[in-house]
Amino acid sequence: MSRRKFLKVSMTGAALAGAGGLASCMTGQPTARGAGTTPKPVALYQNSPNKGRRCGGCKHFLEPNACEIVAGEISPNGWCRFYEPLPA
């Protein structure tokens, strides 16, 4: 691997890791409905539940198909690493 390619790959990885760290520190409400800005790959988003945990039961889910944290269209049956259950 060339030095240039190594640096490019390293910087891309550092940027994605940094974005994930910032997203985990987010507090408060979004400024607009569906204002999530974290890319799905950084959030480890998947379109299916994870051990019964799903977006429809998460406090960050915005009906009908958005999220306070994750960007883009979100399935109520999806899951990501920012999942937090609704208060009982």
N, C-alpha and C positions, 0 to 999 in steps of 0.2 A: 504494500500500500504506500502510495506517495505521501510525502509530508503534507502537501496541500489537501489531499483527500482526507487524511487523518484529522487535520485541523477542522475541516468542514464538518465531518461526521461528529467530532467531539463538541463543536460549538452548537450543532443542532440538538444533540442530546442534552447539553447543559441548558439550552433555552427551554426545551420541553420539561425538563426536571424543575426548572425555576418557575414555569407557569403553573405546574401542579402544586408547588409549595405555596404560591400566592393564592391560588384558588382555595386551598384548605384553610386560609386565614380569613376568608371573606366573612363579614358580619353585616347585619342589617338587611334591609329589604332592597330589592332591585329598584332601579328608577323607572322601569317600564315592564309591563307584562312580557315574560319570555326574554328577559334581559341577560340570561346566562351567556357567558363569554368563554368558558372553558371548553376547548375542543373535546369531542367525544373520545378520541384515543387517549388523551391525558386523563380523562375521567374513568377510563377503562369501561366505558358504556357498552352494554350489550342489549339486544332487543328481547331478551328472555329473562325471567326471574333468576335469582341466585339463592338457592336454599329457601325458597318461599318468600324472600324479600323482593319487592317490586316497587317501581316508581310510584304507582298509584297509592301506596301506603307510606310514602315518604313525605316529610314536612317541606321539602324543597319543590315538590311537584306542583305545577300550575295547570289546572284543567283548561282545555282538554288534552293538550299535548306539548307542554313546555316545562322548563325547569328554571329555578332561580340561579343555578350554577352552571349547568351544562348547556352549550349552544345547540341550536337546531331543534328539529322535531323530536319529541321524546314519546316513546310508547308507554302507556300506563303499566304494561307488563314488562318493561325493561328494568335494568338495574345498573348502578355505577358505584364507584368507591365512595361517593359522598352520601350514600344512603343513610338516612336517619329516620327511624320510625316516627309516625305521628304520635303525639302525646296521648296517653290512655284516657 
